[in-house]
């Protein structure tokens, strides 16, 4: 089994052009999948690692969706305007 290369929070922040706090927020919200690389699970400060596949899936999920074609509306004919005083 070959392991895919992993990225740190700093790596992802640089790639995406955001600060590391933004990447941590994505991880906390579950938008970006990551795993804790600490040796002990009880460590207070996690060392997050993100696989390249997770980053690609994140980018695809956040990508632009094709916009629906807008219906062309016909302009209403106003006709003669009456002035009310």
C-alpha positions as CSV (number, residue, x, y, z in Angstrom):
1,X,0.0,0.0,0.0
2,X,1.5,3.3,-1.0
3,X,0.8,6.3,1.0
4,X,-0.1,9.5,-0.8
5,X,2.0,12.6,0.0
6,X,0.7,14.8,2.7
7,X,0.7,18.5,3.2
8,X,0.9,20.6,6.4
9,X,-1.5,23.4,7.2
10,X,1.2,25.9,6.1
11,X,1.6,24.2,2.8
12,X,-2.2,24.3,2.1
13,X,-2.3,27.9,3.2
14,X,0.4,28.9,0.7
15,X,-1.2,26.9,-2.1
16,X,-4.6,28.4,-1.6
17,X,-3.3,31.9,-0.8
18,X,-5.0,32.1,2.6
19,X,-3.7,32.3,6.2
20,X,-3.2,29.2,8.3
21,X,-6.2,30.1,10.5
22,X,-8.5,29.8,7.5
23,X,-7.2,26.3,6.8
24,X,-7.7,25.3,10.4
25,X,-11.3,26.6,10.2
26,X,-11.9,24.5,7.1
27,X,-10.6,21.5,9.0
28,X,-12.7,22.2,12.1
29,X,-15.9,22.6,10.0
30,X,-15.2,19.3,8.2
31,X,-14.8,21.0,4.8
32,X,-11.2,19.9,4.4
33,X,-10.3,16.3,5.5
34,X,-7.2,16.0,7.6
35,X,-5.7,13.6,10.1
36,X,-3.7,14.2,13.3
37,X,-0.1,13.1,12.9
38,X,0.8,13.3,16.6
39,X,2.2,10.2,18.2
40,X,-0.2,10.5,21.1
41,X,-3.9,11.2,20.7
42,X,-3.9,13.1,24.0
43,X,-1.7,15.8,22.8
44,X,-3.2,19.3,23.2
45,X,-1.9,20.7,19.9
46,X,-2.7,18.6,16.8
47,X,-0.3,18.3,13.9
48,X,-2.7,18.2,11.0
49,X,-1.7,16.5,7.7
50,X,-3.8,16.8,4.5
51,X,-3.5,14.4,1.7
52,X,-3.3,15.7,-1.9
53,X,-6.5,13.8,-2.7
54,X,-8.3,15.6,0.2
55,X,-7.1,19.0,-1.1
56,X,-8.3,18.1,-4.6
57,X,-11.7,17.0,-3.3
58,X,-12.0,20.2,-1.3
59,X,-11.2,22.3,-4.3
60,X,-13.7,20.5,-6.5
61,X,-16.4,20.9,-3.8
62,X,-15.8,24.7,-3.5
63,X,-15.4,25.3,-7.3
64,X,-17.8,27.4,-9.3
65,X,-21.0,25.7,-10.4
66,X,-22.2,26.5,-13.9
67,X,-24.9,29.1,-13.7
68,X,-28.3,28.4,-15.0
69,X,-29.2,30.2,-18.1
70,X,-31.4,33.2,-17.3
71,X,-34.8,33.3,-19.0
72,X,-35.1,36.2,-21.3
73,X,-37.9,38.4,-20.1
74,X,-40.1,40.3,-22.5
75,X,-40.4,43.9,-21.7
76,X,-44.0,44.9,-20.9
77,X,-45.5,47.4,-23.2
78,X,-46.5,50.4,-21.1
79,X,-48.7,52.2,-23.6
80,X,-50.0,55.7,-22.9
81,X,-49.2,57.1,-19.5
82,X,-51.9,59.0,-17.7
83,X,-51.0,61.7,-15.3
84,X,-53.0,61.8,-12.1
85,X,-53.1,65.0,-10.2
